[in-house]
Amino acid sequence: MSNTTEPFNQPEETEIDLRKILHLFKQATTVETAEVSTVPISPSVPTNTAIGVLLGLLLFVAYIIIRFAFNDRIRTEEDIQKYLGHNTLVIVPYEKGLDSKYKKRKLFHKKNA
């Protein structure tokens, strides 16, 4: 039994290590006193704001470029000729008033009981 617990029970070495550490702390000297800064170093609000604005503008420009590059909608006669290589035979006119009329019409009406 004494052989198995022998390596774990070493109080003398632990006390010696603690005494050495306490002795080193007693010998420590102050080289320079710490001073509290009156001006905050971080976070810098103007710098962070400028970085945020620039990143926002960069993302916005990237979004516009990507949206323009992947725009494959056909909207005019020229687009039909350009993308499909066909001539148009008929043009259906677009009325703005029809859009609002269809949006206002309700699909589901409540029945009066």
N, C-alpha and C positions, 0 to 999 in steps of 0.2 A: 504494500500500500504506500509506503513512504516513497517508493521510486516513482510512482505515477504523479504524485502531487508536488514533488520536489521542484520541478522547473517553474511552477506557477507561484510558489510562495517564496518571494524574494523581497521582503520588506526593507532590508538594509540597503539594497541598491536603489530602490525607489526613494528612500529618504535621502540618500546621498545625491541623487539627481535633483531632487527638490531643493536641497540646501545649496547646490551649485547654482541653480537657477536663481534663487533668492539672493545669493551673493552677487551674481552678475547684475541683477536689477538694482542692488544697492550701489554698485559702482557706476551705473549709468549717469551721465551728465547731460544737461540741456545745452545743445549747441546754439540753437536760435529759438526765440519765442515765436509762436504762431500768431499771425495777425489776420483778423477777419476783413475780407475785402468789402468795400462799400459799394462797388460796382459789380453787378451780377455778370459772371462770365458766360454762363449758359443757363437757360436757353436765350438766344438772341432773337427777339421778336421781329425786328426789321429783316434780319437775314432769313429767318424761317418764312416770313411772309413773302419775300422776294422769290425764294426757292419754290414756294407753293404756287405763286402766280405763274412763274416760268414753266413749271411742270404742267400746270393746268392748260396754259396756252399750247404747249407742245402736244399734249394729248388731244386737244381740240383740233389742231391742225392735222395731226395724224388721222383722226376720225374723219375729217372732211376729205382728205386725200384718199383714204381707203373707200369711203362711201362713193366718191366720184369714180374711182378706178373700177369698182365692181357694179356700177350702175349699168344694167343691161335692159332697161325698160324701153319699150317702143312707144313713143309718144306722138311722133309726127310722120308725115309722108316720107320725109327724107330718111328717117330711121328705118322705115320698111325697105326702102331702096338700098340703104347702106348695109343693113344686117342680113336681110333675107334675099336681096337681089331681085325683088319683084316690084312691078308697078302697081299702084293702087287703082282700083276700078271705082270704088265708091267711098265717100267720106260721110260718116254719121256725125251730124252736128251735136255739140254738147251744150245743154242748157243748165245754167247754175241753179235755177229755181227748182228743177226736178230733184236735185239732191236733198234740199231741205224738206220737200214734200214727202219723200220716202222715209226720211229720218223721223219725221213727226208722227207718221202713221204707226200705230201700235199693232203688234202682231197678236197679242193676247188681250182680249177684252173681257172684263168682268161681267158676268151675267147678273142681272137684277133678279133677286129671288122673290 
